[in-house]
């Protein structure tokens, strides 16, 4: 586990993005969106997360202006990706442990509402999240779902974390003043992303609870200032 707990304030909540962080998604649907909707000529992306965030970057500039046919096509491909996704085995036990620790859990995703609803149903996560934000409910992508989730859960960005496995995700977290957790799915890529100074890095979701305990312990050791 990569961490910088001594530099962190206490954590009240964690925001999760399904793609790459709660499940292994297929890359093909996102690559097809890049080609068919956004006109990308040569798409040589092998990571579903990178392809997904590339879609979001292109979608951000035209959000609310896309043709209905394109919006429907994207939603259909995303739902297909959800159906083909393999949910990580440690999701339910790890999130259940965090919830038992009174950590607020929120799902904040730039996927469509339909795709997110299907993911929650497929992964049996309905009772674990205190709030769910999508691009449809938050009226935007990237920062919009996270901002919506923070508000819905009553979380201060400084006391919240977001789980991501891409450079784009880390940039969004930094822009909002949140703490970042790097999901280290690919060792080589994780090594490069570590240079962006994420607040923590985990290989397994089970490590999240241990990290929260470490933050609590480190904060307990810091002398309180006397007024």
Z-matrix of the N, CA and C atoms (Angstrom, degrees):
N
C 1 1.470
C 2 1.520 1 109.49
N 3 1.329 2 116.39 1 125.48
C 4 1.459 3 123.42 2 175.11
C 5 1.519 4 107.42 3 -90.42
N 6 1.318 5 118.41 4 129.72
C 7 1.465 6 117.98 5 -179.36
C 8 1.523 7 111.41 6 -155.42
N 9 1.344 8 113.53 7 162.08
C 10 1.466 9 121.35 8 174.92
C 11 1.519 10 108.03 9 -136.00
N 12 1.317 11 115.44 10 45.58
C 13 1.457 12 122.43 11 -175.65
C 14 1.524 13 114.75 12 -51.61
N 15 1.343 14 119.33 13 -37.29
C 16 1.463 15 118.74 14 -178.22
C 17 1.523 16 113.49 15 -60.25
N 18 1.336 17 117.86 16 -18.82
C 19 1.459 18 120.86 17 -176.49
C 20 1.528 19 111.43 18 -100.40
N 21 1.305 20 119.00 19 7.04
C 22 1.449 21 121.89 20 -173.97
C 23 1.518 22 113.12 21 -109.19
N 24 1.348 23 114.99 22 147.72
C 25 1.447 24 120.62 23 170.87
C 26 1.526 25 107.79 24 -81.44
N 27 1.338 26 116.23 25 173.56
C 28 1.452 27 118.28 26 -179.22
C 29 1.527 28 110.51 27 -63.95
N 30 1.309 29 115.65 28 152.31
C 31 1.453 30 122.23 29 -176.95
C 32 1.527 31 110.01 30 -107.12
N 33 1.337 32 115.81 31 126.11
C 34 1.461 33 121.18 32 179.81
C 35 1.529 34 112.15 33 -102.25
N 36 1.344 35 116.92 34 -22.78
C 37 1.451 36 118.30 35 -176.61
C 38 1.519 37 113.10 36 -159.25
N 39 1.321 38 115.71 37 159.06
C 40 1.465 39 122.57 38 179.28
C 41 1.525 40 108.78 39 -130.15
N 42 1.337 41 115.72 40 133.15
C 43 1.457 42 122.40 41 176.76
C 44 1.527 43 109.08 42 -103.17
N 45 1.321 44 115.84 43 139.30
C 46 1.459 45 121.15 44 -175.87
C 47 1.525 46 111.55 45 -122.44
N 48 1.328 47 115.82 46 138.46
C 49 1.458 48 123.87 47 170.59
C 50 1.535 49 107.22 48 -107.41
N 51 1.330 50 118.74 49 123.38
C 52 1.474 51 120.20 50 -176.61
C 53 1.528 52 114.43 51 -58.75
N 54 1.338 53 117.06 52 -43.14
C 55 1.466 54 120.39 53 -172.85
C 56 1.525 55 111.14 54 -66.61
N 57 1.314 56 116.10 55 112.95
C 58 1.453 57 121.86 56 176.80
C 59 1.509 58 115.54 57 82.61
N 60 1.334 59 117.26 58 -12.30
C 61 1.459 60 119.99 59 -176.17
C 62 1.522 61 112.90 60 -115.30
N 63 1.318 62 116.92 61 -29.42
C 64 1.456 63 120.33 62 176.29
C 65 1.526 64 111.58 63 -115.21
N 66 1.323 65 116.17 64 -11.78
C 67 1.463 66 120.02 65 -178.92
C 68 1.522 67 110.20 66 -160.59
N 69 1.322 68 115.42 67 158.01
C 70 1.464 69 121.58 68 174.42
C 71 1.525 70 107.42 69 -91.84
N 72 1.324 71 116.02 70 113.44
C 73 1.454 72 121.89 71 -178.28
C 74 1.528 73 110.74 72 -97.43
N 75 1.328 74 117.98 73 151.96
C 76 1.462 75 120.48 74 174.57
C 77 1.523 76 109.94 75 -74.75
N 78 1.304 77 118.04 76 146.31
C 79 1.457 78 121.39 77 -177.97
C 80 1.523 79 112.35 78 -82.50
N 81 1.347 80 116.82 79 -26.13
C 82 1.466 81 120.90 80 -171.03
C 83 1.531 82 114.38 81 -57.55
N 84 1.337 83 120.17 82 -44.91
C 85 1.472 84 119.13 83 -179.29
C 86 1.528 85 113.08 84 -60.91
N 87 1.312 86 117.49 85 -39.00
C 88 1.466 87 120.56 86 -179.60
C 89 1.526 88 111.00 87 -71.59
N 90 1.329 89 116.70 88 -38.06
C 91 1.462 90 119.72 89 175.91
C 92 1.524 91 110.98 90 -63.67
N 93 1.320 92 116.10 91 -37.83
C 94 1.465 93 119.68 92 179.04
C 95 1.516 94 110.99 93 -65.97
N 96 1.319 95 117.00 94 -36.26
C 97 1.463 96 120.76 95 176.03
C 98 1.526 97 110.07 96 -62.92
N 99 1.324 98 115.98 97 -42.66
C 100 1.464 99 120.23 98 179.01
C 101 1.527 100 111.33 99 -58.42
N 102 1.331 101 116.38 100 -40.46
C 103 1.467 102 121.09 101 -177.02
C 104 1.525 103 111.69 102 -79.18
N 105 1.327 104 116.68 103 -50.63
C 106 1.464 105 121.36 104 -171.36
C 107 1.527 106 113.30 105 -77.59
N 108 1.309 107 117.88 106 -34.29
C 109 1.465 108 120.93 107 -176.08
C 110 1.520 109 112.42 108 -98.75
N 111 1.339 110 116.38 109 -41.60
C 112 1.464 111 119.42 110 -173.80
C 113 1.524 112 113.36 111 -106.08
N 114 1.336 113 117.43 112 5.21
C 115 1.455 114 121.56 113 170.89
C 116 1.511 115 116.30 114 66.95
N 117 1.325 116 116.40 115 26.09
C 118 1.465 117 119.13 116 177.35
C 119 1.529 118 109.27 117 -71.33
N 120 1.307 119 117.10 118 125.07
C 121 1.464 120 121.20 119 -173.77
C 122 1.515 121 113.25 120 -75.98
N 123 1.319 122 116.36 121 -47.26
C 124 1.460 123 120.49 122 -178.27
C 125 1.523 124 109.02 123 -123.98
N 126 1.315 125 115.27 124 112.13
C 127 1.466 126 120.56 125 -179.84
C 128 1.521 127 108.62 126 -114.71
N 129 1.321 128 115.30 127 109.44
C 130 1.458 129 120.96 128 -179.71
C 131 1.528 130 108.35 129 -120.91
N 132 1.325 131 115.49 130 59.55
C 133 1.459 132 121.37 131 -178.87
C 134 1.522 133 108.36 132 -111.14
N 135 1.320 134 116.34 133 125.88
C 136 1.467 135 120.52 134 -177.72
C 137 1.522 136 113.00 135 -103.94
N 138 1.323 137 116.85 136 -7.78
C 139 1.463 138 121.60 137 179.71
C 140 1.523 139 109.65 138 -102.94
N 141 1.332 140 116.83 139 124.93
C 142 1.459 141 120.44 140 178.76
C 143 1.526 142 110.96 141 -60.65
N 144 1.314 143 117.12 142 -39.71
C 145 1.470 144 120.75 143 -179.00
C 146 1.525 145 111.44 144 -63.16
N 147 1.332 146 117.01 145 -45.83
C 148 1.461 147 119.77 146 -179.95
C 149 1.517 148 111.12 147 -65.04
N 150 1.335 149 116.60 148 -40.52
C 151 1.462 150 120.82 149 178.63
C 152 1.525 151 110.53 150 -64.64
N 153 1.325 152 115.97 151 -42.70
C 154 1.464 153 122.01 152 179.16
C 155 1.523 154 111.23 153 -60.16
N 156 1.324 155 117.07 154 -48.27
C 157 1.462 156 120.23 155 -179.37
C 158 1.523 157 111.99 156 -69.02
N 159 1.335 158 116.86 157 -27.99
C 160 1.465 159 119.84 158 174.20
C 161 1.528 160 109.69 159 -67.03
N 162 1.324 161 116.31 160 -40.48
C 163 1.465 162 121.04 161 174.56
C 164 1.524 163 110.05 162 -58.30
N 165 1.329 164 116.33 163 -45.33
C 166 1.463 165 120.81 164 -177.77
C 167 1.520 166 112.01 165 -62.92
N 168 1.326 167 116.38 166 -39.18
C 169 1.466 168 119.94 167 -179.80
C 170 1.525 169 110.69 168 -63.45
N 171 1.327 170 116.55 169 -39.36
C 172 1.464 171 120.92 170 178.34
C 173 1.529 172 110.97 171 -74.09
N 174 1.316 173 116.68 172 -36.56
C 175 1.462 174 121.37 173 -179.52
C 176 1.526 175 111.53 174 -69.30
N 177 1.328 176 116.06 175 -32.97
C 178 1.468 177 120.81 176 -176.58
C 179 1.524 178 111.51 177 -56.68
N 180 1.318 179 116.75 178 -39.45
C 181 1.463 180 120.95 179 -175.83
C 182 1.529 181 112.84 180 -72.79
N 183 1.335 182 116.79 181 -21.74
C 184 1.468 183 119.65 182 -175.69
C 185 1.525 184 111.93 183 -121.83
N 186 1.334 185 116.47 184 13.11
C 187 1.469 186 118.87 185 -176.69
C 188 1.530 187 110.28 186 -60.40
N 189 1.331 188 115.92 187 132.40
C 190 1.457 189 121.59 188 -177.60
C 191 1.513 190 113.42 189 86.93
N 192 1.335 191 116.95 190 -6.91
C 193 1.467 192 121.16 191 -178.60
C 194 1.532 193 112.26 192 -117.68
N 195 1.324 194 116.83 193 -0.41
C 196 1.457 195 120.46 194 -177.78
C 197 1.526 196 111.03 195 -72.48
N 198 1.330 197 116.34 196 147.52
C 199 1.457 198 120.97 197 176.71
C 200 1.523 199 109.43 198 -63.49
N 201 1.314 200 116.59 199 148.04
C 202 1.460 201 120.73 200 -179.12
C 203 1.525 202 111.96 201 -56.96
N 204 1.330 203 115.28 202 -37.92
C 205 1.466 204 119.57 203 -179.90
C 206 1.521 205 111.06 204 -63.93
N 207 1.330 206 116.82 205 -39.43
C 208 1.465 207 120.67 206 178.69
C 209 1.524 208 110.89 207 -68.67
N 210 1.326 209 116.22 208 -41.68
C 211 1.465 210 120.38 209 179.01
C 212 1.523 211 110.71 210 -61.10
N 213 1.318 212 116.32 211 -43.41
C 214 1.461 213 121.08 212 179.20
C 215 1.517 214 110.99 213 -66.13
N 216 1.335 215 116.58 214 -39.49
C 217 1.463 216 120.85 215 179.99
C 218 1.533 217 110.16 216 -63.67
N 219 1.326 218 116.62 217 -44.33
C 220 1.467 219 120.70 218 179.60
C 221 1.526 220 109.81 219 -61.96
N 222 1.314 221 117.13 220 -45.39
C 223 1.461 222 121.63 221 179.68
C 224 1.518 223 111.35 222 -60.33
N 225 1.329 224 116.11 223 -41.18
C 226 1.474 225 120.69 224 179.25
C 227 1.518 226 111.63 225 -64.24
N 228 1.337 227 116.64 226 -44.50
C 229 1.471 228 120.40 227 179.74
C 230 1.516 229 111.54 228 -66.85
N 231 1.311 230 117.10 229 -37.85
C 232 1.461 231 120.41 230 177.77
C 233 1.528 232 110.90 231 -64.15
N 234 1.301 233 116.09 232 -41.46
C 235 1.465 234 119.86 233 179.73
C 236 1.518 235 110.24 234 -65.76
N 237 1.333 236 116.59 235 -37.68
C 238 1.462 237 120.18 236 175.35
C 239 1.526 238 110.63 237 -62.58
N 240 1.327 239 116.35 238 -38.60
C 241 1.464 240 120.66 239 178.45
C 242 1.521 241 110.52 240 -64.02
N 243 1.326 242 116.59 241 -40.07
C 244 1.461 243 120.79 242 178.02
C 245 1.527 244 110.52 243 -62.82
N 246 1.308 245 116.45 244 -43.61
C 247 1.464 246 120.84 245 -179.11
C 248 1.520 247 111.50 246 -61.54
N 249 1.333 248 116.36 247 -33.32
C 250 1.470 249 120.90 248 -177.78
C 251 1.524 250 112.91 249 -91.61
N 252 1.324 251 117.31 250 -5.82
C 253 1.467 252 120.94 251 -177.25
C 254 1.527 253 111.75 252 -71.77
N 255 1.327 254 115.42 253 146.50
C 256 1.460 255 121.97 254 175.40
C 257 1.528 256 108.78 255 -105.32
N 258 1.338 257 115.73 256 108.81
C 259 1.458 258 120.72 257 -178.78
C 260 1.528 259 109.16 258 -68.66
N 261 1.327 260 116.39 259 133.74
C 262 1.466 261 120.70 260 -179.63
C 263 1.531 262 110.54 261 -63.30
N 264 1.326 263 115.57 262 140.61
C 265 1.463 264 121.01 263 -175.82
C 266 1.524 265 113.20 264 -63.13
N 267 1.330 266 116.85 265 -27.22
C 268 1.469 267 119.04 266 -174.90
C 269 1.524 268 113.82 267 -89.66
N 270 1.330 269 118.29 268 1.83
C 271 1.462 270 120.60 269 -175.56
C 272 1.526 271 112.46 270 -59.80
N 273 1.319 272 117.44 271 -58.67
C 274 1.464 273 120.47 272 -175.76
C 275 1.528 274 112.51 273 -63.41
N 276 1.345 275 120.04 274 -49.70
C 277 1.474 276 118.25 275 179.49
C 278 1.529 277 113.22 276 -63.29
N 279 1.323 278 117.48 277 -38.50
C 280 1.466 279 120.49 278 -178.60
C 281 1.527 280 111.19 279 -68.71
N 282 1.325 281 116.90 280 -45.15
C 283 1.456 282 120.00 281 -179.92
C 284 1.529 283 111.65 282 -69.89
N 285 1.309 284 116.30 283 -32.78
C 286 1.469 285 120.13 284 177.51
C 287 1.525 286 110.05 285 -65.05
N 288 1.329 287 116.93 286 -39.55
C 289 1.466 288 120.92 287 178.22
C 290 1.526 289 110.80 288 -64.92
N 291 1.331 290 116.36 289 -41.83
C 292 1.466 291 120.15 290 179.22
C 293 1.529 292 110.92 291 -64.44
N 294 1.323 293 115.89 292 -41.52
C 295 1.469 294 119.28 293 179.54
C 296 1.525 295 110.60 294 -64.01
N 297 1.328 296 116.45 295 -36.77
C 298 1.465 297 120.61 296 178.29
C 299 1.525 298 111.36 297 -66.78
N 300 1.330 299 116.67 298 -21.81
C 301 1.463 300 121.80 299 177.04
C 302 1.531 301 111.69 300 -87.36
N 303 1.337 302 115.92 301 6.75
C 304 1.470 303 122.90 302 -179.53
C 305 1.523 304 113.12 303 66.82
N 306 1.327 305 115.30 304 28.81
C 307 1.461 306 121.01 305 172.24
C 308 1.529 307 107.52 306 -87.69
N 309 1.319 308 116.59 307 126.59
C 310 1.459 309 120.09 308 178.18
C 311 1.530 310 109.79 309 -72.57
N 312 1.313 311 116.42 310 130.94
C 313 1.458 312 121.84 311 -179.37
C 314 1.521 313 109.38 312 -114.63
N 315 1.320 314 116.59 313 128.43
C 316 1.461 315 120.96 314 179.97
C 317 1.521 316 109.76 315 -131.71
N 318 1.309 317 115.76 316 142.69
C 319 1.461 318 120.10 317 174.76
C 320 1.520 319 107.06 318 -98.43
N 321 1.322 320 116.25 319 121.17
C 322 1.466 321 121.85 320 -178.58
C 323 1.517 322 108.34 321 -127.66
N 324 1.325 323 116.55 322 105.68
C 325 1.457 324 120.36 323 -172.89
C 326 1.519 325 111.87 324 -135.34
N 327 1.329 326 115.37 325 147.99
C 328 1.460 327 121.31 326 175.18
C 329 1.520 328 111.76 327 -90.28
N 330 1.323 329 116.53 328 7.30
C 331 1.461 330 120.34 329 170.98
C 332 1.523 331 108.81 330 -69.72
N 333 1.322 332 117.02 331 164.44
C 334 1.460 333 121.32 332 177.27
C 335 1.522 334 110.26 333 -68.47
N 336 1.318 335 115.91 334 159.68
C 337 1.453 336 119.95 335 177.81
C 338 1.513 337 112.00 336 -59.44
N 339 1.325 338 116.73 337 -38.66
C 340 1.466 339 121.20 338 -179.87
C 341 1.516 340 110.96 339 -63.07
N 342 1.342 341 116.92 340 -44.62
C 343 1.458 342 121.11 341 -178.85
C 344 1.529 343 110.92 342 -66.18
N 345 1.320 344 116.94 343 -41.18
C 346 1.468 345 121.16 344 -179.37
C 347 1.523 346 110.58 345 -66.54
N 348 1.320 347 116.19 346 -43.36
C 349 1.466 348 119.89 347 178.94
C 350 1.523 349 110.70 348 -59.78
N 351 1.309 350 116.15 349 -42.24
C 352 1.468 351 120.13 350 178.47
C 353 1.520 352 111.23 351 -66.65
N 354 1.341 353 117.66 352 -38.02
C 355 1.462 354 120.16 353 179.34
C 356 1.522 355 110.70 354 -63.68
N 357 1.318 356 116.64 355 -46.39
C 358 1.464 357 120.70 356 -179.88
C 359 1.529 358 110.57 357 -60.13
N 360 1.324 359 115.49 358 -40.92
C 361 1.470 360 120.30 359 178.77
C 362 1.521 361 110.76 360 -65.53
N 363 1.324 362 116.58 361 -45.78
C 364 1.463 363 121.90 362 -178.16
C 365 1.524 364 111.58 363 -63.55
N 366 1.332 365 116.56 364 -40.46
C 367 1.460 366 121.31 365 -176.41
C 368 1.524 367 113.44 366 -88.96
N 369 1.335 368 116.60 367 -1.87
C 370 1.470 369 121.99 368 -179.57
C 371 1.528 370 111.81 369 57.58
N 372 1.326 371 115.91 370 50.72
C 373 1.461 372 121.39 371 -175.55
C 374 1.527 373 113.29 372 -109.78
N 375 1.311 374 117.61 373 8.22
C 376 1.461 375 122.14 374 -172.60
C 377 1.519 376 113.65 375 -52.97
N 378 1.327 377 117.74 376 -39.68
C 379 1.469 378 120.58 377 -173.62
C 380 1.524 379 114.12 378 -91.28
N 381 1.324 380 117.31 379 4.35
C 382 1.464 381 119.59 380 -174.99
C 383 1.525 382 114.03 381 -98.25
N 384 1.327 383 117.92 382 -25.94
C 385 1.463 384 120.52 383 -175.57
C 386 1.517 385 111.53 384 -99.13
N 387 1.339 386 115.98 385 135.94
C 388 1.464 387 120.33 386 176.92
C 389 1.520 388 110.79 387 -82.49
N 390 1.337 389 116.67 388 -18.86
C 391 1.463 390 120.43 389 176.06
C 392 1.527 391 109.49 390 -155.44
N 393 1.320 392 115.46 391 153.36
C 394 1.459 393 122.54 392 178.51
C 395 1.524 394 108.49 393 -132.02
N 396 1.330 395 116.45 394 124.98
C 397 1.465 396 121.24 395 178.98
C 398 1.521 397 109.55 396 -124.28
N 399 1.313 398 116.05 397 134.88
C 400 1.465 399 121.81 398 179.12
C 401 1.525 400 108.86 399 -127.15
N 402 1.316 401 117.03 400 177.22
C 403 1.464 402 118.19 401 177.91
C 404 1.525 403 111.12 402 -67.49
N 405 1.333 404 116.47 403 -28.20
C 406 1.467 405 119.45 404 179.18
C 407 1.522 406 111.02 405 -72.31
N 408 1.311 407 117.14 406 -45.83
C 409 1.465 408 120.35 407 -177.35
C 410 1.526 409 112.46 408 -73.22
N 411 1.341 410 116.32 409 -28.80
C 412 1.469 411 119.99 410 -178.05
C 413 1.530 412 112.81 411 -98.10
N 414 1.336 413 116.29 412 -4.60
C 415 1.471 414 121.89 413 178.04
C 416 1.524 415 112.85 414 60.84
N 417 1.328 416 116.01 415 41.00
C 418 1.450 417 119.22 416 177.72
C 419 1.513 418 111.75 417 173.91
N 420 1.330 419 115.66 418 179.65
C 421 1.460 420 120.90 419 -179.40
C 422 1.525 421 110.23 420 -124.12
N 423 1.320 422 115.06 421 169.43
C 424 1.458 423 124.45 422 177.22
C 425 1.533 424 111.91 423 64.62
N 426 1.325 425 119.37 424 -94.79
C 427 1.466 426 119.19 425 -177.79
C 428 1.531 427 112.70 426 -75.94
N 429 1.327 428 117.59 427 -29.52
C 430 1.472 429 121.28 428 -173.40
C 431 1.528 430 113.71 429 -58.35
N 432 1.347 431 119.54 430 -49.44
C 433 1.467 432 118.95 431 179.35
C 434 1.524 433 112.97 432 -63.52
N 435 1.334 434 116.86 433 -34.47
C 436 1.461 435 119.81 434 179.74
C 437 1.523 436 110.98 435 -68.94
N 438 1.327 437 116.15 436 -43.58
C 439 1.462 438 120.00 437 178.23
C 440 1.520 439 110.39 438 -61.75
N 441 1.326 440 116.16 439 -42.63
C 442 1.462 441 121.11 440 178.38
C 443 1.519 442 111.23 441 -62.39
N 444 1.335 443 116.56 442 -42.17
C 445 1.465 444 121.10 443 -179.31
C 446 1.525 445 111.43 444 -66.07
N 447 1.317 446 116.99 445 -40.76
C 448 1.466 447 121.03 446 178.39
C 449 1.527 448 110.43 447 -60.59
N 450 1.322 449 116.02 448 -44.39
C 451 1.463 450 120.89 449 -179.48
C 452 1.521 451 110.83 450 -65.47
N 453 1.342 452 116.29 451 -46.33
C 454 1.463 453 120.85 452 -177.67
C 455 1.525 454 111.74 453 -62.75
N 456 1.339 455 115.91 454 -36.31
C 457 1.467 456 119.97 455 -178.02
C 458 1.529 457 112.17 456 -88.95
N 459 1.325 458 117.42 457 -5.32
C 460 1.454 459 120.79 458 -178.63
C 461 1.511 460 112.80 459 66.82
N 462 1.331 461 116.31 460 39.96
C 463 1.459 462 121.42 461 -176.26
C 464 1.523 463 112.03 462 -105.33
N 465 1.323 464 115.70 463 137.74
C 466 1.457 465 122.43 464 170.56
C 467 1.529 466 106.91 465 -80.70
N 468 1.342 467 118.88 466 129.89
C 469 1.468 468 120.67 467 -179.79
C 470 1.528 469 113.66 468 -50.64
N 471 1.325 470 117.23 469 -36.61
C 472 1.462 471 121.37 470 -178.59
C 473 1.520 472 112.53 471 -67.06
N 474 1.327 473 116.46 472 -18.82
C 475 1.459 474 121.08 473 -178.85
C 476 1.527 475 111.73 474 -113.61
N 477 1.337 476 115.46 475 22.06
C 478 1.462 477 120.59 476 -179.83
C 479 1.519 478 110.03 477 -129.54
N 480 1.330 479 115.25 478 154.76
C 481 1.463 480 121.13 479 178.99
C 482 1.516 481 109.64 480 -126.51
N 483 1.328 482 115.71 481 152.63
C 484 1.466 483 121.94 482 176.55
C 485 1.514 484 108.81 483 -126.63
N 486 1.312 485 115.73 484 131.02
C 487 1.461 486 121.97 485 -179.31
C 488 1.523 487 109.66 486 -90.57
N 489 1.330 488 117.65 487 125.02
C 490 1.460 489 121.52 488 -178.82
C 491 1.521 490 109.95 489 -149.38
N 492 1.322 491 116.39 490 160.26
C 493 1.467 492 119.75 491 179.59
C 494 1.525 493 112.50 492 -129.19
N 495 1.336 494 116.79 493 21.21
C 496 1.459 495 120.37 494 179.80
C 497 1.517 496 111.46 495 -134.89
N 498 1.336 497 115.32 496 160.98
C 499 1.464 498 121.12 497 177.01
C 500 1.520 499 110.11 498 -64.39
N 501 1.329 500 117.29 499 -38.70
C 502 1.466 501 121.12 500 179.34
C 503 1.521 502 110.58 501 -61.74
N 504 1.330 503 116.45 502 -41.00
C 505 1.456 504 120.57 503 178.79
C 506 1.517 505 111.71 504 -62.93
N 507 1.323 506 116.13 505 -41.13
C 508 1.464 507 120.53 506 178.83
C 509 1.527 508 111.06 507 -64.05
N 510 1.328 509 116.80 508 -37.33
C 511 1.466 510 120.69 509 179.07
C 512 1.528 511 111.02 510 -64.62
N 513 1.332 512 115.65 511 -40.30
C 514 1.466 513 120.21 512 178.97
C 515 1.525 514 110.27 513 -63.20
N 516 1.323 515 116.29 514 -43.70
C 517 1.464 516 121.22 515 179.63
C 518 1.530 517 110.45 516 -60.53
N 519 1.306 518 115.97 517 -46.06
C 520 1.469 519 120.30 518 -179.28
C 521 1.527 520 111.34 519 -62.89
N 522 1.334 521 116.41 520 -37.47
C 523 1.462 522 120.70 521 -179.11
C 524 1.520 523 111.61 522 -64.77
N 525 1.328 524 116.65 523 -29.07
C 526 1.460 525 121.20 524 -178.14
C 527 1.526 526 112.91 525 -93.80
N 528 1.322 527 116.65 526 -3.69
C 529 1.460 528 119.83 527 179.77
C 530 1.513 529 113.47 528 74.48
N 531 1.327 530 116.32 529 25.38
C 532 1.462 531 121.13 530 179.09
C 533 1.520 532 110.55 531 -94.54
N 534 1.325 533 116.02 532 175.02
C 535 1.458 534 122.51 533 172.41
C 536 1.522 535 108.31 534 -95.95
N 537 1.311 536 117.26 535 143.47
C 538 1.459 537 121.32 536 -175.72
C 539 1.521 538 111.81 537 -110.99
N 540 1.331 539 114.90 538 140.37
C 541 1.460 540 120.79 539 172.16
C 542 1.526 541 107.08 540 -115.30
N 543 1.315 542 116.62 541 119.18
C 544 1.453 543 121.29 542 179.25
C 545 1.524 544 109.75 543 -85.68
N 546 1.334 545 116.70 544 117.87
C 547 1.455 546 121.75 545 174.80
C 548 1.522 547 107.11 546 -82.99
N 549 1.326 548 116.20 547 110.15
C 550 1.459 549 120.61 548 -171.02
C 551 1.525 550 111.59 549 -90.51
N 552 1.335 551 114.91 550 73.52
C 553 1.463 552 120.57 551 -179.38
C 554 1.524 553 112.25 552 -74.34
N 555 1.320 554 116.06 553 -37.90
C 556 1.460 555 121.86 554 -179.72
C 557 1.520 556 108.48 555 -115.77
N 558 1.342 557 118.86 556 115.68
C 559 1.471 558 121.87 557 -175.78
C 560 1.521 559 114.03 558 -55.67
N 561 1.327 560 117.05 559 -44.41
C 562 1.464 561 120.26 560 -177.62
C 563 1.523 562 111.33 561 -67.12
N 564 1.325 563 116.17 562 -44.35
C 565 1.463 564 119.80 563 179.74
C 566 1.524 565 110.36 564 -68.35
N 567 1.323 566 116.62 565 -38.31
C 568 1.463 567 120.39 566 179.51
C 569 1.519 568 110.76 567 -61.72
N 570 1.330 569 116.54 568 -36.75
C 571 1.468 570 121.02 569 179.30
C 572 1.520 571 110.52 570 -62.61
N 573 1.330 572 116.42 571 -40.06
C 574 1.459 573 120.48 572 178.48
C 575 1.528 574 111.04 573 -69.71
N 576 1.326 575 116.36 574 -41.88
C 577 1.459 576 120.36 575 -178.44
C 578 1.525 577 112.17 576 -69.67
N 579 1.331 578 116.79 577 -23.58
C 580 1.463 579 120.45 578 178.63
C 581 1.525 580 110.80 579 -61.84
N 582 1.342 581 117.18 580 -24.00
C 583 1.457 582 121.38 581 178.30
C 584 1.528 583 112.03 582 -66.76
N 585 1.348 584 116.74 583 -16.54
C 586 1.462 585 120.90 584 178.88
C 587 1.533 586 111.93 585 -87.58
N 588 1.319 587 115.12 586 9.20
C 589 1.469 588 122.34 587 174.59
C 590 1.525 589 114.83 588 55.65
N 591 1.336 590 117.29 589 57.15
C 592 1.467 591 118.16 590 173.17
C 593 1.521 592 109.84 591 -64.97
N 594 1.324 593 116.95 592 157.46
C 595 1.458 594 120.44 593 -179.28
C 596 1.511 595 111.65 594 -68.01
N 597 1.340 596 115.44 595 -30.51
C 598 1.461 597 120.58 596 -179.60
C 599 1.514 598 109.26 597 -158.19
N 600 1.312 599 115.25 598 161.45
C 601 1.458 600 120.50 599 175.83
C 602 1.511 601 108.82 600 -138.75
N 603 1.328 602 117.11 601 132.92
C 604 1.457 603 120.72 602 -178.67
C 605 1.518 604 110.43 603 -131.21
N 606 1.316 605 115.20 604 149.95
C 607 1.459 606 121.69 605 174.76
C 608 1.521 607 109.20 606 -97.44
N 609 1.318 608 115.58 607 -34.98
C 610 1.460 609 122.36 608 179.78
C 611 1.526 610 109.96 609 -123.26
N 612 1.324 611 116.49 610 145.23
C 613 1.460 612 120.55 611 177.20
C 614 1.523 613 112.00 612 -63.15
N 615 1.325 614 116.98 613 -22.46
C 616 1.459 615 120.76 614 178.16
C 617 1.524 616 111.29 615 -62.25
N 618 1.335 617 117.34 616 -23.61
C 619 1.460 618 121.45 617 -177.90
C 620 1.528 619 112.23 618 -73.71
N 621 1.341 620 117.04 619 -15.57
C 622 1.464 621 119.77 620 -177.58
C 623 1.527 622 112.15 621 -62.77
N 624 1.324 623 116.13 622 -44.63
C 625 1.466 624 119.70 623 180.00
C 626 1.523 625 110.67 624 -62.41
N 627 1.332 626 116.85 625 -41.10
C 628 1.462 627 120.16 626 178.56
C 629 1.528 628 110.77 627 -63.79
N 630 1.330 629 115.85 628 -37.36
C 631 1.460 630 119.30 629 179.66
C 632 1.526 631 110.68 630 -66.10
N 633 1.331 632 116.96 631 -42.38
C 634 1.460 633 120.53 632 178.46
C 635 1.525 634 110.19 633 -60.00
N 636 1.332 635 116.60 634 -42.63
C 637 1.468 636 120.62 635 178.50
C 638 1.532 637 110.47 636 -62.91
N 639 1.321 638 116.74 637 -37.96
C 640 1.457 639 121.02 638 179.68
C 641 1.531 640 110.53 639 -65.18
N 642 1.321 641 116.46 640 -41.81
C 643 1.460 642 120.52 641 177.73
C 644 1.521 643 110.51 642 -61.35
N 645 1.338 644 116.65 643 -44.53
C 646 1.463 645 121.35 644 179.00
C 647 1.525 646 110.26 645 -60.44
N 648 1.336 647 116.08 646 -44.88
C 649 1.462 648 120.56 647 -178.39
C 650 1.523 649 111.42 648 -64.86
N 651 1.334 650 117.08 649 -42.15
C 652 1.454 651 120.75 650 -179.32
C 653 1.525 652 111.21 651 -66.71
N 654 1.340 653 116.63 652 -40.08
C 655 1.457 654 119.97 653 178.48
C 656 1.526 655 111.71 654 -66.07
N 657 1.326 656 116.16 655 -32.75
C 658 1.464 657 120.83 656 179.69
C 659 1.530 658 110.50 657 -67.56
N 660 1.339 659 116.84 658 -25.86
C 661 1.457 660 121.14 659 -178.33
C 662 1.519 661 112.39 660 -82.36
N 663 1.347 662 116.69 661 -19.07
C 664 1.464 663 120.13 662 -176.92
C 665 1.523 664 109.76 663 -76.38
N 666 1.316 665 118.24 664 122.03
C 667 1.476 666 120.12 665 179.01
C 668 1.523 667 111.98 666 -60.92
N 669 1.311 668 116.34 667 135.21
C 670 1.455 669 120.56 668 177.82
C 671 1.518 670 109.58 669 -80.22
N 672 1.345 671 115.19 670 139.25
C 673 1.461 672 118.83 671 -179.66
C 674 1.508 673 110.78 672 -69.31
N 675 1.307 674 116.24 673 145.49
C 676 1.456 675 121.86 674 179.21
C 677 1.515 676 109.81 675 -101.29
N 678 1.314 677 116.39 676 121.57
C 679 1.463 678 120.53 677 -179.89
C 680 1.522 679 111.58 678 -79.37
